[in-house]
Amino acid sequence: MTTTVLISFDALRYDHLFRNRDKKQVTPFLDKMASKGVKFSNHLSTGSGTSTSFPGIHASALPLDYGYAGVNENHTTLAEILSENGIQTIGVTAQTSCSRVYNYHRGFDTFEDWVTPANDGGNSGGTGTYLKSRLASVIESLPVISPIASELKLQFDGLRDIYDTPPCPYPQADEVTETTLSLIDEHADDDSDLFLWVHYMEPHAPYYPPEKYIEGFHTGDFDIGRIRRTVRKARRARPEIIDGSMVEAVSEAEVEALRDFYAASACYVDAEAERLFDGLCERGILDDSLLFFTADHGEELFDRGTLGHRTKMYEDLVHVPLIVCDSSGQYCQQSVHNTVTSHVDLAPTIVDHFDISAPNKWRGISLVDLLDGERDTLERDYVFSELCHTSGLGGEINLDNVVASVRSDRWKYIQNRQLGREELYNIRTDPGEQSNQIDDCTYIAEKMRGRLQRRLSDVTETSQTVEVSEEVQEQLRELGYTE
């Protein structure tokens, strides 16, 4: 049995791999796998959020190709192609916005997303806890009409006897690991090749890492409840057009605490990924395998005044890990590739590994020639990341609202039509994107601008909506996608 495993993490920044926070390694397992496998150091997401990322991962499509509020009839998914060619497909996702609600179950023989007709939004605390959480959501979303109202909100947050910290609004990593291994035990066919996709929700906010991980990264007096309220406070201050003003709503201590809890969540999910890896090894699933580790997108931790992953295209949001590990003996065992790659390349690589032809409509390029050492670079030397919504998960394709980037291994061009802004950065010398070169490097700017204009000229403005239940809407509110 040949197995390909794709493990994705929600909102994991590239710069948290190979990193210590307070002298503690954040992702020791992923760091170890990167040292043993192939690391792609310039891998880019197709967008800065889940809804713009997964059409690239699962359908090798850019967000504006067919819309991105889920996959639709115009997308051809990786699981569909594999299933049609006799590959067994198992999918597990803890994220509602890449669940069956948005058609990501298509092509999977076995699929678990914790979405049911009676979905309680992942809330296992019962009706009373749900109602208290909902009441808190309503109160916290009210406009601040006076300093007294603002103080009442803060006091309400602190009344533990009225407002208990609700259970985590998504399946946590330990449950995802256990569920995946159970599904493997129940459904994996020894006589069939297998594709397994597992999507962990961590380190996405709200942050609910176990206590031992909090203690490893946070020395202050914040707990999960206080961090959750800090996240909500920042979200209440979020303007319709993201401009970086959210940071004004939080203190420096709160920012540092949020960063601590993010690191703790990343460390927690890293440990669970290792436990999943060990469990698959024990079952012989990885004896002849190709493993991919990536993140759908990154996360801004007030780097530019904003918390989360909103309508921006900076590196902390779109530069994500990609690690490939091979036990089949077909590919290079250890290397680093600096050529720029994209989420649209993942599906073509996986079908190529299974010796299956990719659909013509897929945009990506197989990375197999890079993995086996046949090539050092790709024919394409730049990639796109894009979106056109101001809030939520996307729907109408409106080019007036485009926020997009063109990224090569050296240059990054950003066009933000929502703010009427253009930016150009030399990523090699300015990886933090602090010095805008748009007026100084006019030749490069014009070249990159032209690439984006040609890309957008192919886009047809359409509208795509997905009807969801009130329970799903509530979970999306808890995760910060909707108001």
ChimeraX attribute file (.defattr): number of C-alpha atoms within 10 A of each C-alpha:
attribute: neighborCount
match mode: 1-to-1
recipient: residues
	/A:1	14
	/A:2	19
	/A:3	22
	/A:4	23
	/A:5	23
	/A:6	19
	/A:7	21
	/A:8	24
	/A:9	29
	/A:10	24
	/A:11	30
	/A:12	29
	/A:13	25
	/A:14	25
	/A:15	13
	/A:16	21
	/A:17	20
	/A:18	14
	/A:19	16
	/A:20	14
	/A:21	15
	/A:22	12
	/A:23	9
	/A:24	13
	/A:25	18
	/A:26	27
	/A:27	21
	/A:28	18
	/A:29	20
	/A:30	21
	/A:31	19
	/A:32	11
	/A:33	18
	/A:34	23
	/A:35	16
	/A:36	17
	/A:37	23
	/A:38	23
	/A:39	23
	/A:40	22
	/A:41	19
	/A:42	21
	/A:43	26
	/A:44	32
	/A:45	33
	/A:46	34
	/A:47	33
	/A:48	32
	/A:49	29
	/A:50	26
	/A:51	25
	/A:52	28
	/A:53	30
	/A:54	28
	/A:55	31
	/A:56	28
	/A:57	27
	/A:58	22
	/A:59	29
	/A:60	29
	/A:61	30
	/A:62	27
	/A:63	26
	/A:64	26
	/A:65	19
	/A:66	22
	/A:67	29
	/A:68	30
	/A:69	25
	/A:70	27
	/A:71	26
	/A:72	18
	/A:73	8
	/A:74	12
	/A:75	19
	/A:76	21
	/A:77	26
	/A:78	25
	/A:79	27
	/A:80	18
	/A:81	19
	/A:82	22
	/A:83	17
	/A:84	10
	/A:85	12
	/A:86	11
	/A:87	20
	/A:88	23
	/A:89	25
	/A:90	24
	/A:91	25
	/A:92	24
	/A:93	27
	/A:94	25
	/A:95	23
	/A:96	23
	/A:97	23
	/A:98	22
	/A:99	21
	/A:100	19
	/A:101	18
	/A:102	20
	/A:103	16
	/A:104	25
	/A:105	23
	/A:106	19
	/A:107	21
	/A:108	23
	/A:109	15
	/A:110	16
	/A:111	21
	/A:112	20
	/A:113	21
	/A:114	19
	/A:115	19
	/A:116	11
	/A:117	7
	/A:118	8
	/A:119	14
	/A:120	20
	/A:121	23
	/A:122	20
	/A:123	19
	/A:124	15
	/A:125	13
	/A:126	10
	/A:127	11
	/A:128	9
	/A:129	17
	/A:130	18
	/A:131	12
	/A:132	16
	/A:133	20
	/A:134	15
	/A:135	13
	/A:136	18
	/A:137	16
	/A:138	11
	/A:139	14
	/A:140	20
	/A:141	16
	/A:142	12
	/A:143	11
	/A:144	14
	/A:145	8
	/A:146	9
	/A:147	9
	/A:148	10
	/A:149	13
	/A:150	15
	/A:151	12
	/A:152	13
	/A:153	18
	/A:154	14
	/A:155	10
	/A:156	15
	/A:157	21
	/A:158	15
	/A:159	10
	/A:160	10
	/A:161	6
	/A:162	11
	/A:163	16
	/A:164	15
	/A:165	16
	/A:166	19
	/A:167	16
	/A:168	19
	/A:169	21
	/A:170	24
	/A:171	21
	/A:172	21
	/A:173	25
	/A:174	17
	/A:175	14
	/A:176	25
	/A:177	22
	/A:178	15
	/A:179	14
	/A:180	24
	/A:181	19
	/A:182	12
	/A:183	16
	/A:184	18
	/A:185	12
	/A:186	9
	/A:187	14
	/A:188	20
	/A:189	12
	/A:190	11
	/A:191	9
	/A:192	14
	/A:193	19
	/A:194	24
	/A:195	25
	/A:196	22
	/A:197	20
	/A:198	22
	/A:199	23
	/A:200	28
	/A:201	23
	/A:202	29
	/A:203	28
	/A:204	23
	/A:205	24
	/A:206	25
	/A:207	22
	/A:208	26
	/A:209	24
	/A:210	13
	/A:211	11
	/A:212	10
	/A:213	19
	/A:214	23
	/A:215	14
	/A:216	19
	/A:217	24
	/A:218	20
	/A:219	11
	/A:220	12
	/A:221	7
	/A:222	18
	/A:223	15
	/A:224	19
	/A:225	19
	/A:226	16
	/A:227	20
	/A:228	20
	/A:229	17
	/A:230	22
	/A:231	21
	/A:232	19
	/A:233	18
	/A:234	20
	/A:235	19
	/A:236	18
	/A:237	18
	/A:238	20
	/A:239	13
	/A:240	8
	/A:241	13
	/A:242	17
	/A:243	15
	/A:244	15
	/A:245	15
	/A:246	20
	/A:247	20
	/A:248	12
	/A:249	15
	/A:250	16
	/A:251	11
	/A:252	10
	/A:253	11
	/A:254	18
	/A:255	19
	/A:256	15
	/A:257	22
	/A:258	24
	/A:259	18
	/A:260	23
	/A:261	27
	/A:262	28
	/A:263	28
	/A:264	29
	/A:265	28
	/A:266	27
	/A:267	28
	/A:268	24
	/A:269	26
	/A:270	23
	/A:271	19
	/A:272	21
	/A:273	24
	/A:274	16
	/A:275	17
	/A:276	21
	/A:277	19
	/A:278	13
	/A:279	18
	/A:280	17
	/A:281	12
	/A:282	11
	/A:283	12
	/A:284	13
	/A:285	20
	/A:286	22
	/A:287	16
	/A:288	16
	/A:289	22
	/A:290	22
	/A:291	20
	/A:292	21
	/A:293	20
	/A:294	26
	/A:295	26
	/A:296	30
	/A:297	32
	/A:298	32
	/A:299	29
	/A:300	21
	/A:301	20
	/A:302	18
	/A:303	14
	/A:304	15
	/A:305	16
	/A:306	23
	/A:307	21
	/A:308	22
	/A:309	24
	/A:310	23
	/A:311	25
	/A:312	27
	/A:313	27
	/A:314	24
	/A:315	24
	/A:316	26
	/A:317	27
	/A:318	30
	/A:319	28
	/A:320	29
	/A:321	29
	/A:322	23
	/A:323	22
	/A:324	24
	/A:325	23
	/A:326	22
	/A:327	15
	/A:328	14
	/A:329	11
	/A:330	14
	/A:331	20
	/A:332	17
	/A:333	17
	/A:334	16
	/A:335	17
	/A:336	16
	/A:337	16
	/A:338	14
	/A:339	19
	/A:340	20
	/A:341	30
	/A:342	28
	/A:343	34
	/A:344	28
	/A:345	23
	/A:346	25
	/A:347	28
	/A:348	26
	/A:349	20
	/A:350	24
	/A:351	21
	/A:352	17
	/A:353	17
	/A:354	17
	/A:355	9
	/A:356	14
	/A:357	11
	/A:358	21
	/A:359	15
	/A:360	7
	/A:361	12
	/A:362	20
	/A:363	19
	/A:364	25
	/A:365	22
	/A:366	20
	/A:367	20
	/A:368	19
	/A:369	16
	/A:370	20
	/A:371	25
	/A:372	14
	/A:373	11
	/A:374	11
	/A:375	12
	/A:376	12
	/A:377	15
	/A:378	15
	/A:379	7
	/A:380	12
	/A:381	13
	/A:382	20
	/A:383	23
	/A:384	25
	/A:385	27
	/A:386	29
	/A:387	32
	/A:388	26
	/A:389	21
	/A:390	17
	/A:391	17
	/A:392	16
	/A:393	21
	/A:394	22
	/A:395	18
	/A:396	16
	/A:397	23
	/A:398	17
	/A:399	18
	/A:400	12
	/A:401	17
	/A:402	21
	/A:403	26
	/A:404	26
	/A:405	27
	/A:406	21
	/A:407	28
	/A:408	20
	/A:409	18
	/A:410	17
	/A:411	20
	/A:412	27
	/A:413	28
	/A:414	26
	/A:415	21
	/A:416	21
	/A:417	15
	/A:418	19
	/A:419	13
	/A:420	10
	/A:421	10
	/A:422	19
	/A:423	17
	/A:424	27
	/A:425	23
	/A:426	21
	/A:427	17
	/A:428	12
	/A:429	11
	/A:430	13
	/A:431	16
	/A:432	14
	/A:433	18
	/A:434	11
	/A:435	13
	/A:436	15
	/A:437	19
	/A:438	17
	/A:439	11
	/A:440	10
	/A:441	13
	/A:442	12
	/A:443	11
	/A:444	16
	/A:445	22
	/A:446	13
	/A:447	12
	/A:448	21
	/A:449	19
	/A:450	12
	/A:451	16
	/A:452	20
	/A:453	11
	/A:454	10
	/A:455	14
	/A:456	16
	/A:457	9
	/A:458	10
	/A:459	15
	/A:460	14
	/A:461	13
	/A:462	13
	/A:463	14
	/A:464	15
	/A:465	14
	/A:466	13
	/A:467	9
	/A:468	10
	/A:469	11
	/A:470	12
	/A:471	17
	/A:472	19
	/A:473	17
	/A:474	21
	/A:475	22
	/A:476	20
	/A:477	15
	/A:478	22
	/A:479	20
	/A:480	21
	/A:481	19
	/A:482	13
	/A:483	17
